[in-house]
Amino acid sequence: MDQKPSVNGTEDKTRRDVLAGTGAALAFGTAGCMGISGGGGSQSGGKEYQVGYGDYETTVDSANFPTDKLYYYAVQTGWMNWASVMEEVKTKFGFDMNDDQRSSGEALTHIRSNAANPTHSGYNGGYSYGVEAMKDGFTTDFKPTGWDKVPVDLRTDNGHMTTTRVVTTAVTYRKDIYEERGLDEPETWEDLKNPEIAKDLWIENPQAAQGLAMCLSINNAYGGDLDNVQPVIDYYDDVIEEGAQIQGDADQLFTAGEISTRVGYDYHALNTRYNYDDFDEDQVGLALLTGPDGTPGAINIPYGFGMLDQAPNPEAAKVFMDYVLSLEGQRVFLDAYVRPVRWQELDLPSEFPDVSEYERTEFTVDQVELVEKQSDIISDIGEGADIAGFWSWRPSREPIPTLLNGSCGSSSAQIPRYSGGAAALSVSVSRFLLSQRFRRLFRWPRCFEDRCLLIHTRVLAGQSISMRG
């Protein structure tokens, strides 16, 4: 069987102009880059591919690839040039990939919901969410070819999570609108509090990986840390009061001029400036921000992937992961101005901010510590800033008798009356009362949510329930 070419830093690294459109990577992908190669046919009649690094080196057979699609969380069109990756995978290996439109947080929720019967072969998204999935026991180990080229702090030693690209929180703004309003380019997060900017500023919910990155950036810029998120809560309060919005399609709103400023990642600004037909290059600006006193305010966030335990189509997942981490696959991200994790082996397009600007504004956090604390961080920010549509349960500090028998503290609150044994209230109903779907449908007072949790706990424990409004 023919051997797969080695992936190393000796490949062609000539700087190129980034091509417009989502098909850019396809045009470049055939330009002599080294990637995964197939050997002879297998006994099953399929094609064999050599994949994996070190002890994980193995041969996979295309006869075992899915006949319909490979399902891999958050590999989706419209994000980081995954559309071109998906096309390349189809061309090279013959199988389609599902267009999985969901955020990192939504992916983790779906993984947990389907733990008994996994529907996807792997997780792709925010690295910290992937580490959380690993800690929950949902992932398995595989080290793709090139794993050893990934910085040690951006991969887990056990091969469960590997970073594939890195992004930095940045502000994208409409330079033409700023000029009309007589506004200067923003340099600090404090600049975005200007009413002329905040009135049509777009920020994001912290439940998404991008939104959490933005919150951590602001929080660090104003002296906060992973144990103190009050600075970002205060910041949200300030800009929302001036008109900043969280809901809506940011791309559409930005293109239409309904928002002049959006917080996202560096690649958003670069991709919008150079790859969107809707704008001339001089209409879109990019800013990496600091705090008012120069404290770094642009977090560097890793995104990565890992295989899921007992999941379908593991061989297709391995060949996909091998391709993404190869230099050929890594170059595809550059077409959307996303820095691949192996960017130092490549030449970044000149359109990227200077490396010194990243060094001036960037900071990182310990990913393991972030995983341990991010659920509380997200809840604290969402509840503290009273973000519309944000729901999460927090145990009440009130004594149990007060919760079960006291008033709700609001004369207008209508609390259902219930009296009976545990058998009269099914576990499924009590779980529904605690579900995110229920809380989105009905804006019940907090104390009612607390009572629902106590009902659910007592149902599971077989205890009786007495609840008066």
Residue, then its C-alpha position, 0 to 999 in steps of 0.5 A: m500500500d502506498q504511504k501517506p506523505s508526511v506533513n511537515g513545514t517544508e511544504d510550499k509557503t509562498r504568500r498568496d492573495v486571499l481569494a474572494g468567495t466561499g470557493a476560494a479554498l477549492a481553487f487553492g486546494t488543488a495547487g499541489c498541497m500535500g494531503i492524505s493519499g489513498g493506497g491500493g484497494s482493500q479486500s472489501g473493495g474500498k480505498e485505504y487511507q493511512v491516518g493518525y499520529g504515533d501510536y494512533e497511526t492506522t489504516v481506514d477503509s472507505a468501504n466503512f465511510p457513511t453512505d449518506k453523511l458524516y455528522y460532526y458537531a458544528v461543522q457548518t457553512g457560513w462559519m470559518n470556511w467549513a463550507s470549503v472544508m466540507e467540499e474538499v472532504k467530499t472531493k477527496f474521500g467521497f462522503d458528504m458532511n452534515d451542515d450542522q448549524r449550532s453553537s459550541g454550547e448547543a453542541l455540548t447540550h445535544i451531546r449530553s442529551n444523546a449520551a445513550n445513543p450518540t448521533h454524531s461522530g465528533y465534537n467541533g467548536g470552542y476548546s473549553y466546551g470540548v474539554e468539558a465534554m471530555k471531563d463528562g466522559f463523552t469523548t474518546d482518544f485519537k491523535p491525527t497526523g500533525w498532532d505533535k505540531v500543535p502547541v502543548d497547551l492547545r491539546t490534551d495529552n490523552g488525545h481527546m481534544t486538539t486545537t485546530r484554529v485560534v481566534t482573537t476577540a475583535v471589533t468590526y465596525r462600519k468605517d463609512i458610518y463612523e466617518e459620517r458620525g465623526l467617530d474615531e476608530p475605537e481603541t479601548w472597550e470604553d470607546l464603545k460606551n460612546p452613545e453614538i456607538a452603543k446605540d447600534l452596537w451588537i454584542e452576544n449572549p455568553q452562552a455561545a463560545q464567541g459571546l463568552a470570549m467577548c465577556l472574558s475580554i471585557n472583564n479582563a480589560y476592566g480588572g476582572d478575572l474568572d472569579n469576578v465577572q462584575p466588571v463585564i456585568d456592569y459593562y453590559d448594563d451600560v451599553i444595553e442602556e444605550g441601545a446595544q442589542i444581542q438578538g438578530d442576525a449580526d451579518q444581515l444587520f451589519t450589511a444593512g447598516e442597522i448596526s455599525t459595530r459588532v463584537g466577534y473575532d478577528y476573522h469576522a472583520l477580515n473576512t467581511r472586509y475582503n471576502y464580502d461583495d457587499f463592501d469595499e475594503d475601506q468600508v470595514g474596520l478592525a480593532l483589537l481593544t484594551g481596557p481604559d488603562g491599556t490592560p489587554g482586552a482581546i482574548n485568544i480563544p482556541y477552537g478544536f475537535g475530538m471524537l465522541d465515544q461509541a459514536p458512529n462512523p469512526e473511520a470517516a471521522k479519523v480521515f476528516m480530522d487528519y485532513v483538517l490538521s494537515l497543512e493543506g487543510q489548515r490553509v483552507f482556514l486562511d481563505a476566511y482569515v482564520r488563523p489555523v493552529r499551525w499558522q507559524e508553519l504557514d505565511l499569514p496573508s498581509e491583511f492580518p493585523d501585525v503580530s505586534e498588535y496581537e501581542r499588545t492586546e491579547f491574553t489567554v486564560d487557563q482552559v482547564e480552570l475555565v472549564e471548571k468555572q464557565s457554567d457559573i461564569i455564564s450564569d452569573i453574567g446572564e442573570g447579572a446583566d438581565i439578558a433577555g431570553f437568558w434562563s438558568w436555574r440557581p439554587s435559592r438561598e431562602p430556607i426550604p420552609t420559606l420556599l414551600n410555604g411562603s409567599c412569592g414576594s409579588s402580589s401579581a405572581q400566580i403560583p399553582r396550588y398542589s397537594g398530594g403524594a409523589a405518585a401524583l406528580s410524574v418525574s417527567v412533568s417535574r423535569f419539564l418544569l425545569s427545562q429550558r424550553f419551559r422557561r423560555l415559554f413562560r417567564w415565571p418568577r424566580c421563586f416558582e423555578d426554585r419550587c419546581l426544583l424542590i418538587h423534582t427533588r422530592v419526587l425523585a426521593g419519593q417524598s410528599i409535596s405540599m405547596r401553597g401560593 
